[in-house]
Amino acid sequence: PPVMLVKLFFQAACVSLFFPGGQGRVYPGRKKPASFAVERRRVGPHVCFSGFGSGCCPGWMLSPGSGQCTLPLCSFGCGSGLCIAPNLCSCPDGEQGITCPEPPGTCGEYGCDLSCNHGGCQEVARVCPLGFSMAETANGVRCTDIDECLSAACEGLCVNTEGGFVCECGPGMQLSADRHSCQDTDECLATPCQHRCKNSIGSYRCSCRPGYHLHGNRHSCV
């Protein structure tokens, strides 16, 4: 039909307009002109070419010092990290990703409470549990256990526990009602001796009635 002939003629005119000189400028597949490689080496890495000149490839920008496309772009932002490649961040914790997590808030792991008065409200850090103190660490504010044994007044041995401490007494002694001082345990109440028992501080001693002598086990009478 005549309409088809007009369309074919129009397409042929467009091809000859955009590709003057015929097949000499057609590069099939991925083959690039020889001048492309030369120009790319001269300008620097990450340079893309278009029909109207050259510019940085997507994800890269010009370095102010060299004028070459060497600075990567991270569209999601790296926060406290560093943009090392297009949309790739190196974070302070050593991890890599498209972005870096926000640093912990000023209130630390226990969050914030609102303290309100007639003048308004402000965020204040939640206090640590009893026996713990706030401490700055590499990961933010944390509650760390207080070693009460550094200042505890235990008469015997002090054992630090999570959030507190415990006083312990040595052999033959027992903890007093105040949980700090030690008092003697009267071992003779348990009748460890066959005849007679004499209590002493932290210990006891067995003896026998007249006509008997103490056995080698220090408890029996013979």
Phi and psi restraints in degrees (value plus and minus 20) as a CYANA .aco file:
   2 PRO   PHI     -82.9   -42.9
   2 PRO   PSI     -52.7   -12.7
   3 VAL   PHI     -82.5   -42.5
   3 VAL   PSI     -62.8   -22.8
   4 MET   PHI     -81.7   -41.7
   4 MET   PSI     -59.3   -19.3
   5 LEU   PHI     -83.9   -43.9
   5 LEU   PSI     -58.7   -18.7
   6 VAL   PHI     -84.7   -44.7
   6 VAL   PSI     -61.4   -21.4
   7 LYS   PHI     -84.2   -44.2
   7 LYS   PSI     -63.9   -23.9
   8 LEU   PHI     -83.4   -43.4
   8 LEU   PSI     -60.6   -20.6
   9 PHE   PHI     -84.2   -44.2
   9 PHE   PSI     -60.9   -20.9
  10 PHE   PHI     -84.5   -44.5
  10 PHE   PSI     -63.3   -23.3
  11 GLN   PHI     -83.1   -43.1
  11 GLN   PSI     -61.0   -21.0
  12 ALA   PHI     -84.2   -44.2
  12 ALA   PSI     -56.0   -16.0
  13 ALA   PHI     -86.6   -46.6
  13 ALA   PSI     -60.1   -20.1
  14 CYS   PHI     -83.5   -43.5
  14 CYS   PSI     -64.2   -24.2
  15 VAL   PHI     -80.5   -40.5
  15 VAL   PSI     -65.0   -25.0
  16 SER   PHI     -88.9   -48.9
  16 SER   PSI     -45.7    -5.7
  17 LEU   PHI     -93.6   -53.6
  17 LEU   PSI     -64.8   -24.8
  18 PHE   PHI    -105.4   -65.4
  18 PHE   PSI     -40.6    -0.6
  19 PHE   PHI    -146.6  -106.6
  19 PHE   PSI      46.0    86.0
  20 PRO   PHI     -85.8   -45.8
  20 PRO   PSI     123.5   163.5
  21 GLY   PHI      76.7   116.7
  21 GLY   PSI     -22.8    17.2
  22 GLY   PHI      60.3   100.3
  22 GLY   PSI    -161.7  -121.7
  23 GLN   PHI     -98.0   -58.0
  23 GLN   PSI     -26.9    13.1
  24 GLY   PHI     -83.4   -43.4
  24 GLY   PSI     -41.9    -1.9
  25 ARG   PHI    -125.5   -85.5
  25 ARG   PSI      -8.6    31.4
  26 VAL   PHI    -113.9   -73.9
  26 VAL   PSI     103.7   143.7
  27 TYR   PHI    -137.6   -97.6
  27 TYR   PSI      78.7   118.7
  28 PRO   PHI     -88.8   -48.8
  28 PRO   PSI     135.1   175.1
  29 GLY   PHI      45.5    85.5
  29 GLY   PSI    -159.4  -119.4
  30 ARG   PHI    -122.1   -82.1
  30 ARG   PSI      -9.5    30.5
  31 LYS   PHI     -88.1   -48.1
  31 LYS   PSI     113.4   153.4
  32 LYS   PHI    -129.9   -89.9
  32 LYS   PSI     135.0   175.0
  33 PRO   PHI     -83.6   -43.6
  33 PRO   PSI     130.1   170.1
  34 ALA   PHI     -80.9   -40.9
  34 ALA   PSI     -53.5   -13.5
  35 SER   PHI     -86.9   -46.9
  35 SER   PSI     -43.5    -3.5
  36 PHE   PHI     -84.0   -44.0
  36 PHE   PSI     -66.8   -26.8
  37 ALA   PHI     -85.4   -45.4
  37 ALA   PSI     -60.5   -20.5
  38 VAL   PHI     -84.0   -44.0
  38 VAL   PSI     -66.3   -26.3
  39 GLU   PHI     -85.6   -45.6
  39 GLU   PSI     -57.7   -17.7
  40 ARG   PHI     -85.7   -45.7
  40 ARG   PSI     -59.8   -19.8
  41 ARG   PHI     -86.3   -46.3
  41 ARG   PSI     -55.2   -15.2
  42 ARG   PHI     -93.8   -53.8
  42 ARG   PSI     -57.6   -17.6
  43 VAL   PHI    -102.5   -62.5
  43 VAL   PSI     -59.0   -19.0
  44 GLY   PHI     107.2   147.2
  44 GLY   PSI     157.5   197.5
  45 PRO   PHI     -94.7   -54.7
  45 PRO   PSI     143.6   183.6
  46 HIS   PHI      39.5    79.5
  46 HIS   PSI      17.2    57.2
  47 VAL   PHI    -126.1   -86.1
  47 VAL   PSI     110.1   150.1
  48 CYS   PHI    -132.3   -92.3
  48 CYS   PSI     124.7   164.7
  49 PHE   PHI    -128.9   -88.9
  49 PHE   PSI     123.7   163.7
  50 SER   PHI    -151.1  -111.1
  50 SER   PSI    -197.5  -157.5
  51 GLY   PHI     -90.6   -50.6
  51 GLY   PSI     -31.8     8.2
  52 PHE   PHI    -135.9   -95.9
  52 PHE   PSI      -3.6    36.4
  53 GLY   PHI     112.2   152.2
  53 GLY   PSI    -174.9  -134.9
  54 SER   PHI    -151.9  -111.9
  54 SER   PSI     140.4   180.4
  55 GLY   PHI    -184.3  -144.3
  55 GLY   PSI     159.8   199.8
  56 CYS   PHI     -91.7   -51.7
  56 CYS   PSI     121.1   161.1
  57 CYS   PHI     -85.6   -45.6
  57 CYS   PSI     138.4   178.4
  58 PRO   PHI     -75.8   -35.8
  58 PRO   PSI     113.3   153.3
  59 GLY   PHI      76.0   116.0
  59 GLY   PSI     -21.9    18.1
  60 TRP   PHI    -150.3  -110.3
  60 TRP   PSI     135.6   175.6
  61 MET   PHI    -159.8  -119.8
  61 MET   PSI     145.5   185.5
  62 LEU   PHI     -89.2   -49.2
  62 LEU   PSI     116.1   156.1
  63 SER   PHI    -100.5   -60.5
  63 SER   PSI     105.7   145.7
  64 PRO   PHI     -78.4   -38.4
  64 PRO   PSI     -55.8   -15.8
  65 GLY   PHI     -91.2   -51.2
  65 GLY   PSI     -69.1   -29.1
  66 SER   PHI    -116.6   -76.6
  66 SER   PSI     -38.6     1.4
  67 GLY   PHI      53.5    93.5
  67 GLY   PSI      -6.6    33.4
  68 GLN   PHI    -123.7   -83.7
  68 GLN   PSI     138.5   178.5
  69 CYS   PHI    -101.7   -61.7
  69 CYS   PSI      62.4   102.4
  70 THR   PHI    -144.5  -104.5
  70 THR   PSI     -26.7    13.3
  71 LEU   PHI    -115.3   -75.3
  71 LEU   PSI     102.1   142.1
  72 PRO   PHI     -97.2   -57.2
  72 PRO   PSI     137.4   177.4
  73 LEU   PHI    -134.7   -94.7
  73 LEU   PSI     114.7   154.7
  74 CYS   PHI    -139.0   -99.0
  74 CYS   PSI      83.0   123.0
  75 SER   PHI     -88.1   -48.1
  75 SER   PSI     -41.2    -1.2
  76 PHE   PHI    -112.0   -72.0
  76 PHE   PSI     -26.3    13.7
  77 GLY   PHI      60.4   100.4
  77 GLY   PSI     125.7   165.7
  78 CYS   PHI    -128.7   -88.7
  78 CYS   PSI     -18.7    21.3
  79 GLY   PHI      39.0    79.0
  79 GLY   PSI    -141.4  -101.4
  80 SER   PHI    -106.3   -66.3
  80 SER   PSI     -15.3    24.7
  81 GLY   PHI    -113.8   -73.8
  81 GLY   PSI    -185.9  -145.9
  82 LEU   PHI    -148.9  -108.9
  82 LEU   PSI     113.8   153.8
  83 CYS   PHI     -99.4   -59.4
  83 CYS   PSI      94.6   134.6
  84 ILE   PHI    -129.1   -89.1
  84 ILE   PSI     -34.3     5.7
  85 ALA   PHI    -181.7  -141.7
  85 ALA   PSI     145.3   185.3
  86 PRO   PHI     -72.8   -32.8
  86 PRO   PSI      98.6   138.6
  87 ASN   PHI      35.2    75.2
  87 ASN   PSI      17.3    57.3
  88 LEU   PHI    -155.3  -115.3
  88 LEU   PSI      97.1   137.1
  89 CYS   PHI    -127.9   -87.9
  89 CYS   PSI     124.5   164.5
  90 SER   PHI    -123.9   -83.9
  90 SER   PSI      97.6   137.6
  91 CYS   PHI    -117.0   -77.0
  91 CYS   PSI     138.2   178.2
  92 PRO   PHI     -77.5   -37.5
  92 PRO   PSI     -47.5    -7.5
  93 ASP   PHI    -102.9   -62.9
  93 ASP   PSI     -14.6    25.4
  94 GLY   PHI      72.2   112.2
  94 GLY   PSI     -30.4     9.6
  95 GLU   PHI    -101.8   -61.8
  95 GLU   PSI     140.8   180.8
  96 GLN   PHI    -146.1  -106.1
  96 GLN   PSI     124.1   164.1
  97 GLY   PHI    -192.9  -152.9
  97 GLY   PSI    -196.3  -156.3
  98 ILE   PHI     -91.8   -51.8
  98 ILE   PSI     -37.0     3.0
  99 THR   PHI    -176.8  -136.8
  99 THR   PSI     149.9   189.9
 100 CYS   PHI    -131.1   -91.1
 100 CYS   PSI     120.8   160.8
 101 PRO   PHI     -84.6   -44.6
 101 PRO   PSI     131.5   171.5
 102 GLU   PHI     -87.0   -47.0
 102 GLU   PSI     122.3   162.3
 103 PRO   PHI     -84.0   -44.0
 103 PRO   PSI     134.2   174.2
 104 PRO   PHI     -79.6   -39.6
 104 PRO   PSI     129.0   169.0
 105 GLY   PHI     -87.2   -47.2
 105 GLY   PSI     152.6   192.6
 106 THR   PHI     -87.3   -47.3
 106 THR   PSI     -38.9     1.1
 107 CYS   PHI    -107.1   -67.1
 107 CYS   PSI     -26.0    14.0
 108 GLY   PHI      53.2    93.2
 108 GLY   PSI    -182.2  -142.2
 109 GLU   PHI     -90.7   -50.7
 109 GLU   PSI     -36.1     3.9
 110 TYR   PHI    -113.8   -73.8
 110 TYR   PSI     -18.7    21.3
 111 GLY   PHI      54.1    94.1
 111 GLY   PSI    -188.7  -148.7
 112 CYS   PHI    -139.6   -99.6
 112 CYS   PSI     130.6   170.6
 113 ASP   PHI    -134.3   -94.3
 113 ASP   PSI     133.5   173.5
 114 LEU   PHI    -112.6   -72.6
 114 LEU   PSI     103.7   143.7
 115 SER   PHI    -125.4   -85.4
 115 SER   PSI      92.6   132.6
 116 CYS   PHI    -134.4   -94.4
 116 CYS   PSI     123.4   163.4
 117 ASN   PHI    -163.5  -123.5
 117 ASN   PSI    -188.1  -148.1
 118 HIS   PHI     -87.7   -47.7
 118 HIS   PSI     -40.8    -0.8
 119 GLY   PHI    -108.5   -68.5
 119 GLY   PSI     -25.7    14.3
 120 GLY   PHI     112.9   152.9
 120 GLY   PSI    -185.7  -145.7
 121 CYS   PHI    -143.4  -103.4
 121 CYS   PSI     130.4   170.4
 122 GLN   PHI    -163.7  -123.7
 122 GLN   PSI     132.5   172.5
 123 GLU   PHI    -103.3   -63.3
 123 GLU   PSI     111.2   151.2
 124 VAL   PHI    -146.8  -106.8
 124 VAL   PSI     128.3   168.3
 125 ALA   PHI     -90.3   -50.3
 125 ALA   PSI     121.3   161.3
 126 ARG   PHI     -89.4   -49.4
 126 ARG   PSI     121.3   161.3
 127 VAL   PHI     -96.8   -56.8
 127 VAL   PSI     138.1   178.1
 128 CYS   PHI     -99.0   -59.0
 128 CYS   PSI     136.7   176.7
 129 PRO   PHI     -81.5   -41.5
 129 PRO   PSI     141.9   181.9
 130 LEU   PHI     -79.1   -39.1
 130 LEU   PSI     113.4   153.4
 131 GLY   PHI      72.3   112.3
 131 GLY   PSI     -18.2    21.8
 132 PHE   PHI    -145.4  -105.4
 132 PHE   PSI     135.4   175.4
 133 SER   PHI    -151.7  -111.7
 133 SER   PSI     132.3   172.3
 134 MET   PHI     -94.4   -54.4
 134 MET   PSI     117.6   157.6
 135 ALA   PHI    -163.4  -123.4
 135 ALA   PSI     121.8   161.8
 136 GLU   PHI    -101.1   -61.1
 136 GLU   PSI     107.4   147.4
 137 THR   PHI    -144.6  -104.6
 137 THR   PSI     157.7   197.7
 138 ALA   PHI     -83.4   -43.4
 138 ALA   PSI     -43.5    -3.5
 139 ASN   PHI    -121.5   -81.5
 139 ASN   PSI      -6.6    33.4
 140 GLY   PHI      91.7   131.7
 140 GLY   PSI    -184.9  -144.9
 141 VAL   PHI     -98.6   -58.6
 141 VAL   PSI     111.9   151.9
 142 ARG   PHI    -153.4  -113.4
 142 ARG   PSI     136.9   176.9
 143 CYS   PHI    -114.8   -74.8
 143 CYS   PSI     100.9   140.9
 144 THR   PHI    -135.1   -95.1
 144 THR   PSI     128.4   168.4
 145 ASP   PHI     -86.4   -46.4
 145 ASP   PSI     118.0   158.0
 146 ILE   PHI    -108.9   -68.9
 146 ILE   PSI     111.7   151.7
 147 ASP   PHI    -104.6   -64.6
 147 ASP   PSI      71.3   111.3
 148 GLU   PHI     -86.0   -46.0
 148 GLU   PSI     -39.2     0.8
 149 CYS   PHI     -86.4   -46.4
 149 CYS   PSI     -35.8     4.2
 150 LEU   PHI     -90.1   -50.1
 150 LEU   PSI     -42.5    -2.5
 151 SER   PHI    -151.4  -111.4
 151 SER   PSI     -21.1    18.9
 152 ALA   PHI     -91.5   -51.5
 152 ALA   PSI     126.3   166.3
 153 ALA   PHI    -122.8   -82.8
 153 ALA   PSI      45.5    85.5
 154 CYS   PHI    -105.7   -65.7
 154 CYS   PSI     111.7   151.7
 155 GLU   PHI     -91.0   -51.0
 155 GLU   PSI     -53.8   -13.8
 156 GLY   PHI    -121.8   -81.8
 156 GLY   PSI    -148.6  -108.6
 157 LEU   PHI    -112.7   -72.7
 157 LEU   PSI     116.8   156.8
 158 CYS   PHI    -123.2   -83.2
 158 CYS   PSI     109.8   149.8
 159 VAL   PHI    -137.8   -97.8
 159 VAL   PSI      97.8   137.8
 160 ASN   PHI     -96.2   -56.2
 160 ASN   PSI     116.5   156.5
 161 THR   PHI    -144.9  -104.9
 161 THR   PSI     148.6   188.6
 162 GLU   PHI     -90.1   -50.1
 162 GLU   PSI      89.1   129.1
 163 GLY   PHI      70.3   110.3
 163 GLY   PSI     -17.4    22.6
 164 GLY   PHI    -192.2  -152.2
 164 GLY   PSI    -175.6  -135.6
 165 PHE   PHI    -176.6  -136.6
 165 PHE   PSI     143.3   183.3
 166 VAL   PHI    -155.4  -115.4
 166 VAL   PSI     114.7   154.7
 167 CYS   PHI    -112.2   -72.2
 167 CYS   PSI     117.9   157.9
 168 GLU   PHI    -147.3  -107.3
 168 GLU   PSI     129.6   169.6
 169 CYS   PHI    -132.2   -92.2
 169 CYS   PSI     137.3   177.3
 170 GLY   PHI     -96.3   -56.3
 170 GLY   PSI    -198.3  -158.3
 171 PRO   PHI     -78.2   -38.2
 171 PRO   PSI     118.7   158.7
 172 GLY   PHI      58.6    98.6
 172 GLY   PSI     -16.6    23.4
 173 MET   PHI    -144.1  -104.1
 173 MET   PSI     135.2   175.2
 174 GLN   PHI    -154.5  -114.5
 174 GLN   PSI     134.3   174.3
 175 LEU   PHI     -92.8   -52.8
 175 LEU   PSI     115.5   155.5
 176 SER   PHI     -96.5   -56.5
 176 SER   PSI     154.4   194.4
 177 ALA   PHI     -84.8   -44.8
 177 ALA   PSI     -43.9    -3.9
 178 ASP   PHI     -97.8   -57.8
 178 ASP   PSI     -22.9    17.1
 179 ARG   PHI      44.7    84.7
 179 ARG   PSI      -6.0    34.0
 180 HIS   PHI    -144.5  -104.5
 180 HIS   PSI     -64.0   -24.0
 181 SER   PHI    -112.2   -72.2
 181 SER   PSI     142.5   182.5
 182 CYS   PHI    -133.7   -93.7
 182 CYS   PSI     126.2   166.2
 183 GLN   PHI    -152.4  -112.4
 183 GLN   PSI     136.2   176.2
 184 ASP   PHI     -87.9   -47.9
 184 ASP   PSI     122.2   162.2
 185 THR   PHI    -115.0   -75.0
 185 THR   PSI     105.8   145.8
 186 ASP   PHI    -101.5   -61.5
 186 ASP   PSI      71.6   111.6
 187 GLU   PHI     -84.6   -44.6
 187 GLU   PSI     -42.1    -2.1
 188 CYS   PHI     -87.2   -47.2
 188 CYS   PSI     -38.3     1.7
 189 LEU   PHI     -84.9   -44.9
 189 LEU   PSI     -43.8    -3.8
 190 ALA   PHI    -110.1   -70.1
 190 ALA   PSI     -12.0    28.0
 191 THR   PHI      24.7    64.7
 191 THR   PSI      42.4    82.4
 192 PRO   PHI     -97.6   -57.6
 192 PRO   PSI     -37.6     2.4
 193 CYS   PHI    -119.4   -79.4
 193 CYS   PSI     129.7   169.7
 194 GLN   PHI     -91.4   -51.4
 194 GLN   PSI     -61.1   -21.1
 195 HIS   PHI    -130.1   -90.1
 195 HIS   PSI     -95.8   -55.8
 196 ARG   PHI    -141.2  -101.2
 196 ARG   PSI     128.2   168.2
 197 CYS   PHI    -152.8  -112.8
 197 CYS   PSI     111.8   151.8
 198 LYS   PHI    -139.8   -99.8
 198 LYS   PSI      98.4   138.4
 199 ASN   PHI     -97.5   -57.5
 199 ASN   PSI     127.4   167.4
 200 SER   PHI    -160.0  -120.0
 200 SER   PSI     148.9   188.9
 201 ILE   PHI     -84.9   -44.9
 201 ILE   PSI      92.7   132.7
 202 GLY   PHI      59.9    99.9
 202 GLY   PSI     -17.0    23.0
 203 SER   PHI    -180.0  -140.0
 203 SER   PSI    -185.9  -145.9
 204 TYR   PHI    -179.0  -139.0
 204 TYR   PSI     148.8   188.8
 205 ARG   PHI    -164.3  -124.3
 205 ARG   PSI     114.2   154.2
 206 CYS   PHI    -115.8   -75.8
 206 CYS   PSI     129.2   169.2
 207 SER   PHI    -164.8  -124.8
 207 SER   PSI     148.4   188.4
 208 CYS   PHI    -139.9   -99.9
 208 CYS   PSI     138.3   178.3
 209 ARG   PHI     -89.6   -49.6
 209 ARG   PSI     143.6   183.6
 210 PRO   PHI     -77.2   -37.2
 210 PRO   PSI     119.7   159.7
 211 GLY   PHI      74.0   114.0
 211 GLY   PSI     -22.3    17.7
 212 TYR   PHI    -146.0  -106.0
 212 TYR   PSI     136.5   176.5
 213 HIS   PHI    -149.1  -109.1
 213 HIS   PSI     135.0   175.0
 214 LEU   PHI     -93.6   -53.6
 214 LEU   PSI     112.4   152.4
 215 HIS   PHI     -88.2   -48.2
 215 HIS   PSI     142.8   182.8
 216 GLY   PHI     -81.5   -41.5
 216 GLY   PSI     -39.9     0.1
 217 ASN   PHI     -99.0   -59.0
 217 ASN   PSI     -20.5    19.5
 218 ARG   PHI      45.9    85.9
 218 ARG   PSI      -6.6    33.4
 219 HIS   PHI    -149.9  -109.9
 219 HIS   PSI     -57.8   -17.8
 220 SER   PHI    -109.8   -69.8
 220 SER   PSI     137.5   177.5
 221 CYS   PHI    -135.9   -95.9
 221 CYS   PSI     119.0   159.0
